[in-house]
Amino acid sequence: MVVQLTTNTNASLLAMQQAAQSAAAQKAESLHQAAAPSRVDSLDLRANPLAAKVGQTHQTLNAAQRGVEVLRVANENLDTAAKHLEWIHSVVAAGKSDPSARLALADGLAKLDQTLHGARYQGGAVLDGTDFSIAPGAHGAGVTVSVGSPDLRDLASLLATGGRGIAAINLDDKATSMKSVERADLLVSHAKIQIAAQTFALGGLFNSLTGNLDELGGPAMTPDQAGAAARDAKSAIAAAPQAATAAQSISTAAAQKLLMN
């Protein structure tokens, strides 16, 4: 069934979210104080390179925090979707087609559809491949934040009616229905792999941004403040590469099996 990366990925995302909030709260005031000259009446922020770099760094930090929140929403809803798929799998595997089984299947598909379409951030869908990426800038390379595809978002409908390479579940045809559920599992697994990889990439970006903030903040920041967010993010995501690698192996094997059948 679906590759599970729940514990490591959720812990990573929550730790980075807390680190980002801490960095923004603890560093903003001291950094802007460091960037501003003592005579405010003669200040022109547009002509102050340090103030401009502070602003750019905080802007990127906010974008990265948004990316973390998007991945968290996507991950939590995928965890729920995986449970609904397990239920659908159990109904199909039972090999029954009586009214009770059909009702159970319809209930599972309805809950799956509600979960996948309900995965939203600030009004926008997050499991249809919508791009929330962080653009390249002074901090270095950009970071991709994009999960899923229209097929994943519409998975319940595809399982119910068929289309886009997925046959509709028919309780009178167990073999075909099982293969459709396996393909659905594969779509969810690929999305989980995307989240694990993007979580790791965001962790690297947070380390880079924290380094920039430390450099810009200078003596206005304490040593404890300087590395706290980076250490938290680094330790939290330590397991993400291994989880992504393991998930990729499982997913690849599943894909090969489906292609052979």
Phi, psi and chi 1 to 4 in degrees:
 res  aa     phi    psi   chi1   chi2   chi3   chi4
   1 MET       - -158.7  -69.2  -63.4  -68.6      -
   2 VAL   -65.7  137.3  177.6      -      -      -
   3 VAL   -62.1  131.2  174.3      -      -      -
   4 GLN  -107.0  119.8  -65.1  -65.2  -33.8      -
   5 LEU  -123.8   23.7  -59.3  174.4      -      -
   6 THR   -57.4  -56.3  -55.1      -      -      -
   7 THR   -62.5  -54.3  -57.6      -      -      -
   8 ASN   -64.0  -44.4  -70.9  -22.5      -      -
   9 THR   -68.7  -45.6  -52.2      -      -      -
  10 ASN   -61.9  -42.0  -81.0  -17.3      -      -
  11 ALA   -62.8  -41.2      -      -      -      -
  12 SER   -62.7  -47.4  -58.6      -      -      -
  13 LEU   -65.2  -42.1  -67.5  168.9      -      -
  14 LEU   -65.6  -40.6  -72.6  172.2      -      -
  15 ALA   -64.5  -42.4      -      -      -      -
  16 MET   -68.4  -36.8  -79.7 -166.3  -71.0      -
  17 GLN   -61.4  -44.8 -174.0  177.6   31.9      -
  18 GLN   -66.2  -38.7  -67.8  167.9   -2.0      -
  19 ALA   -64.9  -41.3      -      -      -      -
  20 ALA   -65.0  -44.0      -      -      -      -
  21 GLN   -63.9  -39.9  -68.0  170.0  -15.3      -
  22 SER   -65.4  -43.1  175.5      -      -      -
  23 ALA   -62.4  -44.6      -      -      -      -
  24 ALA   -63.9  -42.3      -      -      -      -
  25 ALA   -71.9  -42.0      -      -      -      -
  26 GLN   -83.2  -29.6  -66.3  179.3    2.8      -
  27 LYS  -100.7  -24.8  -60.2  175.5 -172.3  -63.2
  28 ALA   -56.8  -51.0      -      -      -      -
  29 GLU   -64.0  -47.3 -177.5  176.4   -5.5      -
  30 SER   -66.5  -36.0   61.8      -      -      -
  31 LEU   -67.8  -42.9  -74.1  171.8      -      -
  32 HIS   -69.2  -31.2  -75.9  -67.6      -      -
  33 GLN   -65.7  -40.1  -72.3  175.8  -10.1      -
  34 ALA   -67.5  -32.5      -      -      -      -
  35 ALA   -78.9  -24.0      -      -      -      -
  36 ALA   -93.3  136.4      -      -      -      -
  37 PRO   -71.6  166.5   22.5  -30.0      -      -
  38 SER   -70.6  -28.6   57.1      -      -      -
  39 ARG   -94.7   94.5  -65.8 -177.6   58.6   82.9
  40 VAL   -64.8  -31.1  179.0      -      -      -
  41 ASP   -66.0  -17.9   55.3   -6.5      -      -
  42 SER  -106.7   10.0   63.1      -      -      -
  43 LEU   -78.7  132.8  174.6   61.9      -      -
  44 ASP  -126.5   98.8 -178.4    0.4      -      -
  45 LEU   -58.1  -32.1  -74.1  175.5      -      -
  46 ARG   -65.6  -24.6  -69.0  172.3  -61.9  178.6
  47 ALA   -98.8    7.0      -      -      -      -
  48 ASN  -105.2  102.2 -172.0  -37.9      -      -
  49 PRO   -59.4  -38.1  -21.9   33.9      -      -
  50 LEU   -65.9  -43.9  180.0   56.6      -      -
  51 ALA   -63.0  -38.6      -      -      -      -
  52 ALA   -63.7  -42.1      -      -      -      -
  53 LYS   -68.9  -36.7 -167.6  167.2 -175.3  179.0
  54 VAL   -59.4  -46.4  167.6      -      -      -
  55 GLY   -62.5  -41.9      -      -      -      -
  56 GLN   -63.7  -41.9  -68.7  171.4   -1.1      -
  57 THR   -65.0  -42.6  -59.3      -      -      -
  58 HIS   -69.2  -33.6  -84.9  -78.3      -      -
  59 GLN   -63.7  -43.1 -175.5  176.4    9.7      -
  60 THR   -67.9  -37.5  -55.6      -      -      -
  61 LEU   -61.3  -40.7 -179.7   62.0      -      -
  62 ASN   -64.9  -40.6  -71.0  -24.2      -      -
  63 ALA   -64.5  -39.5      -      -      -      -
  64 ALA   -67.0  -38.4      -      -      -      -
  65 GLN   -64.4  -39.6 -175.9  173.9   -6.5      -
  66 ARG   -59.4  -42.6  177.9 -162.2   65.7 -172.9
  67 GLY   -60.6  -41.5      -      -      -      -
  68 VAL   -61.6  -43.0  168.8      -      -      -
  69 GLU   -67.0  -38.0  -67.9  170.3   -6.3      -
  70 VAL   -61.5  -46.6  165.9      -      -      -
  71 LEU   -65.4  -35.3  -68.2 -177.4      -      -
  72 ARG   -64.2  -46.7  179.3 -175.8   58.4   77.6
  73 VAL   -60.5  -45.5  169.9      -      -      -
  74 ALA   -61.6  -43.8      -      -      -      -
  75 ASN   -66.2  -43.6 -162.3   58.3      -      -
  76 GLU   -64.3  -40.6  -70.8  177.3   -6.7      -
  77 ASN   -71.9  -32.6  -79.8  -86.1      -      -
  78 LEU   -67.1  -36.4  -77.5  174.9      -      -
  79 ASP   -60.3  -43.3  -71.4  -16.9      -      -
  80 THR   -68.0  -41.8  -57.6      -      -      -
  81 ALA   -60.8  -37.7      -      -      -      -
  82 ALA   -62.0  -37.5      -      -      -      -
  83 LYS   -66.3  -40.3  -66.3  177.3 -178.2  177.4
  84 HIS   -66.5  -36.8  -64.2  -39.4      -      -
  85 LEU   -66.2  -36.3  -89.7  177.9      -      -
  86 GLU   -63.0  -38.8  -72.2  176.9    0.6      -
  87 TRP   -65.1  -46.0  169.0 -106.6      -      -
  88 ILE   -60.8  -40.8  -66.8  168.9      -      -
  89 HIS   -60.5  -42.0  179.4  -86.4      -      -
  90 SER   -66.7  -36.0   68.3      -      -      -
  91 VAL   -66.3  -45.6  172.8      -      -      -
  92 VAL   -66.2  -43.0  173.8      -      -      -
  93 ALA   -64.3  -26.2      -      -      -      -
  94 ALA   -66.8  -21.9      -      -      -      -
  95 GLY    73.0   19.9      -      -      -      -
  96 LYS  -103.4  151.1  -62.7  179.7 -179.9  179.6
  97 SER  -133.2   21.5   58.9      -      -      -
  98 ASP   -74.8  169.6   55.9   80.0      -      -
  99 PRO   -54.6  -35.7  -28.6   36.8      -      -
 100 SER   -64.2  -42.7  176.7      -      -      -
 101 ALA   -66.1  -40.4      -      -      -      -
 102 ARG   -65.4  -37.7  -64.5 -177.1 -172.5  -79.8
 103 LEU   -66.4  -41.4 -178.4   60.3      -      -
 104 ALA   -63.3  -41.5      -      -      -      -
 105 LEU   -63.4  -46.9  174.7   61.8      -      -
 106 ALA   -60.7  -39.6      -      -      -      -
 107 ASP   -64.3  -44.1 -177.4   60.4      -      -
 108 GLY   -63.0  -42.3      -      -      -      -
 109 LEU   -66.1  -38.9  -70.6  172.1      -      -
 110 ALA   -63.8  -43.1      -      -      -      -
 111 LYS   -67.8  -37.7  -70.1  179.0  177.9  177.3
 112 LEU   -63.0  -45.0  176.8   63.2      -      -
 113 ASP   -62.6  -43.0 -173.3   66.8      -      -
 114 GLN   -61.5  -39.9 -177.3  179.6   20.1      -
 115 THR   -68.3  -47.7  -62.7      -      -      -
 116 LEU   -68.0  -40.7  -65.8  174.4      -      -
 117 HIS   -78.8  -19.6  -81.0   85.2      -      -
 118 GLY   -83.9   -6.2      -      -      -      -
 119 ALA   -77.3   98.7      -      -      -      -
 120 ARG  -138.2  150.3  -52.6 -177.6   72.2   80.5
 121 TYR  -130.2  118.9  174.0   74.3      -      -
 122 GLN    50.6   43.1  -66.5 -174.8  -14.4      -
 123 GLY    86.9   -8.1      -      -      -      -
 124 GLY  -106.8  145.5      -      -      -      -
 125 ALA   -66.3  147.7      -      -      -      -
 126 VAL  -121.4   -2.2  -58.3      -      -      -
 127 LEU  -115.1   17.5  -69.0  177.1      -      -
 128 ASP  -112.5   13.8   64.5  -13.9      -      -
 129 GLY    88.2    7.5      -      -      -      -
 130 THR   -55.7  138.4  -62.8      -      -      -
 131 ASP   -88.9  116.6 -171.1    8.9      -      -
 132 PHE  -116.1   25.7  -65.0   92.9      -      -
 133 SER   -64.9  156.2  -60.4      -      -      -
 134 ILE   -96.0  121.6  -65.4   93.2      -      -
 135 ALA   -71.0  152.2      -      -      -      -
 136 PRO   -60.3  149.6  -19.6   31.5      -      -
 137 GLY  -162.8 -153.5      -      -      -      -
 138 ALA   -63.1  -22.8      -      -      -      -
 139 HIS   -77.1  -11.7   56.9  -82.7      -      -
 140 GLY   121.2 -147.6      -      -      -      -
 141 ALA   -67.5  154.0      -      -      -      -
 142 GLY   -75.3  168.3      -      -      -      -
 143 VAL  -125.8  127.1  175.1      -      -      -
 144 THR   -76.0  130.1  -62.9      -      -      -
 145 VAL  -131.5   97.8  179.2      -      -      -
 146 SER  -160.4  125.5  177.7      -      -      -
 147 VAL  -126.7  135.0 -179.7      -      -      -
 148 GLY    81.5 -156.9      -      -      -      -
 149 SER  -165.7  167.9   65.5      -      -      -
 150 PRO   -56.7  -32.3  -29.0   37.1      -      -
 151 ASP   -63.0  -40.3  -74.8   -3.6      -      -
 152 LEU   -67.5  -45.8  176.5   61.9      -      -
 153 ARG   -59.6  -38.7  179.1 -161.8   57.2 -163.0
 154 ASP   -97.0   20.3  -61.2  -25.5      -      -
 155 LEU   -58.0  -43.1 -173.4   54.7      -      -
 156 ALA   -62.2  -42.2      -      -      -      -
 157 SER   -64.8  -39.4  176.5      -      -      -
 158 LEU   -65.5  -38.5  -65.0  175.6      -      -
 159 LEU   -68.5  -30.5  -70.5  172.8      -      -
 160 ALA   -81.3  -37.8      -      -      -      -
 161 THR  -119.8  -13.7   61.9      -      -      -
 162 GLY    86.1  164.4      -      -      -      -
 163 GLY   129.7  160.0      -      -      -      -
 164 ARG    53.6   40.8  -56.5 -179.3 -157.6  171.2
 165 GLY    85.1    2.5      -      -      -      -
 166 ILE  -116.6  123.9  -63.0  178.9      -      -
 167 ALA   -78.4  144.3      -      -      -      -
 168 ALA   -63.9  141.8      -      -      -      -
 169 ILE   -66.9  128.1  -68.6  178.4      -      -
 170 ASN  -129.3  110.5  178.9   -2.7      -      -
 171 LEU   -64.8  -12.0  -66.2 -179.0      -      -
 172 ASP   -87.2   -5.6  -66.5  -40.2      -      -
 173 ASP  -130.9   83.3 -174.5  -11.0      -      -
 174 LYS   -62.9  -42.9  179.5  177.9  176.2  179.8
 175 ALA   -60.2  -48.8      -      -      -      -
 176 THR   -65.0  -40.5  -61.0      -      -      -
 177 SER   -65.7  -39.7  -62.9      -      -      -
 178 MET   -62.5  -40.3  -71.6  -68.1  -73.6      -
 179 LYS   -65.0  -37.1 -175.8  172.6  -70.2 -172.3
 180 SER   -64.8  -41.3  -66.6      -      -      -
 181 VAL   -65.8  -37.8  175.5      -      -      -
 182 GLU   -63.7  -39.2  -71.6  173.3   -2.2      -
 183 ARG   -66.2  -37.0  -70.6 -174.6 -178.3  -83.9
 184 ALA   -63.7  -43.0      -      -      -      -
 185 ASP   -57.2  -40.3  -72.0  -21.5      -      -
 186 LEU   -65.0  -40.4 -164.6   58.1      -      -
 187 LEU   -62.1  -43.0  -76.8  174.7      -      -
 188 VAL   -66.1  -40.6  174.1      -      -      -
 189 SER   -61.1  -43.8  -63.5      -      -      -
 190 HIS   -62.1  -38.9  -77.5  163.0      -      -
 191 ALA   -65.5  -38.2      -      -      -      -
 192 LYS   -64.7  -37.3  -63.6  -71.5  -76.2 -175.0
 193 ILE   -65.0  -42.5  -68.7  167.9      -      -
 194 GLN   -57.0  -44.8  -73.3  178.3  -47.0      -
 195 ILE   -63.9  -43.6  -68.3  174.3      -      -
 196 ALA   -61.1  -45.3      -      -      -      -
 197 ALA   -66.3  -42.0      -      -      -      -
 198 GLN   -71.6  -31.5  -68.1  170.6   24.5      -
 199 THR   -61.7  -43.1  -62.5      -      -      -
 200 PHE   -64.0  -43.4  179.7   67.9      -      -
 201 ALA   -63.7  -39.7      -      -      -      -
 202 LEU   -65.3  -34.7  -84.0  173.6      -      -
 203 GLY   -60.4  -41.9      -      -      -      -
 204 GLY   -63.8  -38.8      -      -      -      -
 205 LEU   -65.2  -41.3  176.3   59.6      -      -
 206 PHE   -61.7  -40.1  -86.8  115.4      -      -
 207 ASN   -60.1  -43.8  -75.1  -20.5      -      -
 208 SER   -64.4  -44.9  174.9      -      -      -
 209 LEU   -64.6  -40.2  -69.5  172.6      -      -
 210 THR   -63.6  -39.1  -56.9      -      -      -
 211 GLY   -61.4  -41.1      -      -      -      -
 212 ASN   -62.6  -42.5  -71.7  -16.1      -      -
 213 LEU   -65.5  -38.7  -68.5  174.1      -      -
 214 ASP   -61.5  -44.5  -66.7  -15.1      -      -
 215 GLU   -65.3  -43.2 -179.8 -178.8   -9.4      -
 216 LEU   -71.4  -34.1  -67.0  171.0      -      -
 217 GLY   -70.9  -30.5      -      -      -      -
 218 GLY    55.9 -140.6      -      -      -      -
 219 PRO   -70.5   -8.8   24.5  -33.9      -      -
 220 ALA   -71.6  -12.0      -      -      -      -
 221 MET  -112.3  146.8  -63.8  172.3   60.1      -
 222 THR   -82.4  158.3   67.2      -      -      -
 223 PRO   -58.3  -35.6  -26.7   36.2      -      -
 224 ASP   -66.0  -41.5  -72.7  -19.1      -      -
 225 GLN   -67.0  -34.4  -69.4  173.7  -29.3      -
 226 ALA   -60.5  -38.3      -      -      -      -
 227 GLY  -114.3    2.4      -      -      -      -
 228 ALA   -60.7  -50.7      -      -      -      -
 229 ALA   -64.1  -40.9      -      -      -      -
 230 ALA   -64.7  -43.0      -      -      -      -
 231 ARG   -64.2  -42.9  -72.3 -164.9  -58.4  -89.3
 232 ASP   -61.1  -47.3  -70.2  -14.7      -      -
 233 ALA   -65.7  -42.3      -      -      -      -
 234 LYS   -62.7  -45.0 -175.8  176.8 -179.6 -179.9
 235 SER   -69.4  -35.1   61.0      -      -      -
 236 ALA   -68.6  -34.7      -      -      -      -
 237 ILE   -95.0    6.0   65.4  172.8      -      -
 238 ALA   -56.2  -33.6      -      -      -      -
 239 ALA   -87.0   -8.9      -      -      -      -
 240 ALA   -62.0  -43.8      -      -      -      -
 241 PRO   -61.4  -41.3  -21.8   32.9      -      -
 242 GLN   -65.1  -39.7  -69.1   84.3   -9.4      -
 243 ALA   -64.9  -42.0      -      -      -      -
 244 ALA   -65.0  -40.7      -      -      -      -
 245 THR   -63.5  -43.5  -60.3      -      -      -
 246 ALA   -64.2  -42.3      -      -      -      -
 247 ALA   -64.6  -38.6      -      -      -      -
 248 GLN   -62.9  -41.4 -179.0   66.4   67.9      -
 249 SER   -62.0  -45.5  -61.1      -      -      -
 250 ILE   -64.3  -43.9  -64.1  171.4      -      -
 251 SER   -65.8  -40.9 -179.7      -      -      -
 252 THR   -62.9  -43.0  -60.8      -      -      -
 253 ALA   -62.4  -40.0      -      -      -      -
 254 ALA   -65.2  -39.9      -      -      -      -
 255 ALA   -63.8  -42.8      -      -      -      -
 256 GLN   -63.1  -38.8  -68.9  174.1  -18.3      -
 257 LYS   -63.7  -42.7  179.2 -179.6  178.1 -178.5
 258 LEU   -64.4  -39.3  -72.4  173.4      -      -
 259 LEU   -68.0  -30.6  -70.5  173.0      -      -
 260 MET   -77.7  -25.8  -68.2  173.6   62.0      -
 261 ASN   -80.4      -  -70.2  -18.5      -      -
